[in-house]
Amino acid sequence: HFGGPKFLHFVINNLQIKKMIKDENLFFGPLSSFLTHSMTDNVGIDNSIACRTMLFNINKNKWSKYALNLFGVPESCLPPIVPVKHNYGTIFNSNIELKVVIGDQQAAFIGNNGLQQNTLAANYGTSASIQLNVGPSPKIINGLISSILFSNYKEKVFMVEGTINSCNSLFYYLEKKFNIDHQLMKWNERVKNIETDGIFIPGFSGIASPYWKTGFEDILIDLDGNINQTIRAAMESIGFFTYNILSLFKKNKFSVSNDLIVSGGAARPSLLQFIADTTRKNIHLTKLKDKTAYGVLKILSNQLNQTTKVRLNEKIIFSPKNENKSKVEKWHKAINDYL
């Protein structure tokens, strides 16, 4: 992720790396490129992950000359760009072929039937991603990330995405902050019957879409030290960020469904009901847990445009109950006042 500044840091601070790059003895790429090279002896970077490097021109599907010049990256040290579905060769001299490399959020979106245009989905994991399929042409929206969702040698599908830095990681952070044993945190059960007027803006890892602020001290408003209320307010921050991202989709006149498909380890009932109440959308949680692995399976089995069978159709639906309009207004006032 965000490779441009990292490259600049390396060549400024490590003369050996700088020389090896100059002599064209070194590739600079993400973990996926290191793994594929190690396993198959072939070098490449798929364009769903190339989108994340800050060095990619999404309109031309090429490395960006502007970005390469900005960060001083010679194109000769970058892996060649390939589609998501691409045969890298066989793994470790076996007969097993490596045919797909894809970003985890894109794979989860495909697992949520995200290859249908205008599909809306969210994956709540360590961080969170709110994703919208925008079709065969890229869309660039200030405050959001534009990415390639899927590609092969015949087609590309694009998405826009809002990211939330602190999702499940937020609760691990709070365990340390309040010295709560991990086995005793159980944040979903802890907060389900808790109400608070407080606001918690997590700053420890910065905030992403649509504000893009680097790390800062957490902001707590109207929280009097009650630990469970603070954990509840922190959980609600994920819902408010989701609301803000969906509002940006709507502001840019995307056709957004009234149904949001969700997955991920943090997709727990307390959070999902709050998101339903805040966004006024029906939240669909399917019982198939690992959407990332399922998305890769769909690509490999050429079932890209087929809806998921059996367990994916077993859903828990959270519908709006209590309206959180005044709380949303308080959240936005806090954001505007403190950031």
Summary of the structure (lengths in Angstrom):
residues: 339
radius of gyration: 21.2
end to end distance: 24.5
largest distance: 62.9
contacts: 1102
relative contact order: 0.12
helix: 40%
strand: 20%
